[in-house]
Amino acid sequence: MAGMIEDDVLSATREAYDGAAVEYAQLFRHTLHDSPLDRAILGAFAEVVIASGGGQVADLGCGPGHITAYLGGLGLEVCGVDVSPAMIELAREAHPGLLFDIGAMATLDIDDGMLGGVLSRWSIIHTPPQDVPDVLAEFYRVLKPGGHLLIGFSASDDSSHLTQVFDHTVTPAYRWWPDHLAAMLREIGLTEVARMVREPEPTDRRQFQSVQMLARKTFARTASASS
């Protein structure tokens, strides 16, 4: 039954983003132009990946590929993965020099320890909370020792709400209490090294804090840690 629910959620997310792909690409194509803080954290991510030995970086939930391309411009060897075929088609058209593949974050077609960095920019928000640990474990699996994860999400209101569901317009989504997500990362061997919290602008449709958390793969998981 759990697998069926996961498949249903994944299918619903894929169909929703396929239907919204063109509008989404137009809406967010220039999102970094007006966001110096986002450019700063992406720049820091690129620097620590390179300083830790480099290697390929995967932008998971890449959408139309604009952030993937930005990371490529910062000197990273980057590829994009998204569950939506329509998004991947748009990404390939817009950025023909980069590699984009259709795929699900919980079952990546990437070898163990292959990546120097993983970017998950608001891509976990549609995953049911009970399934997020499996997704984070997959991030851990594909990172090499010392590799870095930059994960972005919307924050819940306070520590009494570890997760909160909200209307994302495209498909239902979840907010997370930042310390709770940091603890989940730490449990699987991804240690938080930095966190950027941005307050909503008065013009933002959703008055949520935005969180971008940088973590590093620090130890090999034991059998008990992975059970």
C-alpha positions in Angstrom: 0.0 0.0 0.0 2.8 2.4 0.8 4.4 1.9 -2.6 1.0 2.6 -4.2 0.6 5.8 -2.3 4.2 6.9 -3.2 3.4 6.1 -6.9 0.2 8.1 -6.7 1.9 11.1 -5.2 4.7 10.9 -7.8 2.3 10.6 -10.7 0.2 13.5 -9.4 3.3 15.7 -9.0 4.5 14.7 -12.5 1.2 15.5 -14.1 0.8 18.8 -12.3 4.2 20.1 -13.3 3.8 18.8 -16.9 0.7 20.9 -17.1 2.3 24.0 -15.6 5.7 23.6 -17.2 5.6 26.5 -19.7 4.0 28.9 -17.3 6.5 27.9 -14.5 9.5 28.4 -16.8 8.3 31.9 -17.8 7.5 32.9 -14.2 10.9 31.7 -12.7 13.3 32.2 -15.6 14.8 35.4 -14.2 14.1 34.7 -10.5 17.8 35.0 -9.6 18.1 38.5 -11.1 16.2 40.0 -8.2 17.5 37.7 -5.5 21.1 38.5 -4.4 20.7 36.3 -1.3 19.9 33.3 -3.5 22.9 34.1 -5.7 25.1 34.3 -2.6 24.1 30.9 -1.2 24.4 29.3 -4.6 27.8 30.9 -5.0 28.9 29.6 -1.6 27.7 26.1 -2.5 29.7 26.2 -5.7 32.8 27.3 -3.8 32.6 24.6 -1.1 32.0 21.9 -3.7 35.1 23.0 -5.6 37.2 23.4 -2.5 36.2 19.9 -1.4 37.6 18.4 -4.6 34.8 19.2 -7.1 33.1 16.4 -9.0 29.7 16.3 -10.7 26.8 18.1 -9.1 23.1 17.1 -9.6 20.3 19.7 -9.5 17.5 17.5 -8.3 14.0 18.8 -9.2 15.7 21.1 -11.7 12.5 22.2 -13.4 13.3 24.2 -16.6 17.0 24.2 -15.8 17.7 27.9 -15.0 19.4 27.1 -11.7 21.3 24.2 -13.3 22.6 26.6 -15.9 23.5 29.2 -13.2 25.6 26.6 -11.4 27.3 25.7 -14.6 28.2 29.3 -15.0 29.9 29.2 -11.6 32.3 26.5 -12.9 30.5 23.3 -11.7 30.1 20.2 -13.7 26.4 20.0 -13.4 23.4 18.0 -14.6 19.7 18.3 -13.9 17.1 15.7 -12.9 13.3 16.2 -12.7 10.3 13.9 -12.6 8.4 16.0 -15.2 9.2 15.1 -18.8 7.8 18.5 -19.9 10.2 20.3 -17.6 13.1 18.3 -18.9 12.1 19.0 -22.5 12.1 22.8 -21.7 15.5 22.5 -19.9 17.1 20.7 -22.8 15.7 23.3 -25.3 16.9 26.3 -23.2 20.3 24.8 -22.2 21.4 22.4 -24.9 25.0 22.2 -23.6 23.9 20.7 -20.3 22.7 17.2 -19.4 19.1 16.8 -18.2 17.4 13.5 -17.3 14.0 12.4 -16.2 14.1 10.8 -12.8 12.7 10.6 -9.2 14.7 11.8 -6.2 14.1 8.6 -4.2 15.4 6.3 -6.9 18.3 8.1 -8.6 20.1 6.4 -11.5 23.4 7.6 -10.0 26.2 5.4 -8.6 27.1 5.5 -4.9 29.4 8.3 -3.9 29.4 9.7 -7.4 28.6 13.4 -6.7 30.5 16.3 -5.2 27.3 18.1 -4.6 23.5 17.8 -4.6 21.2 20.8 -5.0 17.6 20.2 -3.8 15.9 23.6 -4.2 12.3 23.3 -2.9 12.2 19.9 -4.6 11.3 17.9 -1.4 8.2 20.0 -0.6 5.8 17.7 -2.5 7.1 14.5 -0.8 4.9 13.3 2.0 6.8 13.8 5.3 7.0 10.0 6.1 8.9 9.5 2.8 11.3 12.4 3.1 13.9 10.3 5.2 14.2 7.9 2.2 14.8 10.9 -0.1 17.5 12.3 2.2 19.1 8.9 2.4 19.3 8.8 -1.4 21.0 12.2 -1.4 23.5 10.8 1.1 24.1 7.7 -1.0 25.0 9.6 -4.2 27.3 12.1 -2.4 31.0 11.3 -2.0 32.6 11.7 1.4 33.0 15.4 2.0 30.4 16.2 -0.6 27.8 18.9 0.0 24.0 19.2 -0.1 22.2 22.5 -0.5 18.5 22.0 0.4 15.8 24.7 0.2 12.4 24.6 1.7 9.7 26.7 3.3 9.7 26.9 7.1 6.7 25.9 9.3 5.5 28.5 11.8 7.1 27.2 15.0 8.6 24.2 16.6 5.1 22.9 17.5 4.6 22.3 13.8 7.3 20.0 12.6 5.6 19.9 9.2 2.6 21.9 7.8 0.7 21.2 4.6 0.0 24.2 2.4 -1.6 25.0 -1.0 1.2 25.3 -3.5 -1.2 26.0 -6.4 0.4 23.3 -8.6 0.0 20.5 -6.1 -0.1 20.2 -2.3 3.1 20.8 -0.5 4.7 20.7 3.0 6.6 23.1 5.1 9.3 22.0 7.6 10.6 23.2 11.0 14.2 23.9 10.1 15.8 22.3 13.3 13.7 19.1 12.7 15.0 18.8 9.1 18.6 19.5 10.3 18.2 16.7 12.8 17.0 14.3 10.1 20.0 15.2 7.9 22.3 14.7 10.9 20.9 11.3 11.6 21.9 10.0 8.2 25.3 11.5 8.2 24.8 14.9 6.6 26.0 17.6 9.0 24.6 21.2 8.7 27.4 23.7 8.2 25.3 26.8 7.3 21.8 28.0 7.1 20.2 31.0 5.4 16.7 32.1 6.5 15.0 34.7 4.4 11.9 36.6 5.7 9.1 36.9 3.1 8.8 40.1 1.2 5.5 42.1 1.6 4.6 41.3 -2.0 5.1 37.5 -1.5 1.9 35.6 -2.0 2.8 33.2 0.8 4.2 34.8 4.0 6.5 31.9 4.8 10.2 32.0 5.8 12.5 30.5 3.1 15.3 28.3 4.4 18.4 27.1 2.5 20.5 24.7 4.4 24.1 23.6 3.5 25.2 20.2 4.8 28.3 18.0 4.3 28.5 14.2 4.2 30.6 13.4 7.2 30.5 9.7 8.0 29.7 6.3 6.6 26.3 5.0 7.7 26.3 2.0 9.9 23.7 -0.9 9.6 21.8 0.5 12.6 21.8 4.0 11.2 20.4 2.8 7.9 17.7 0.6 9.3 
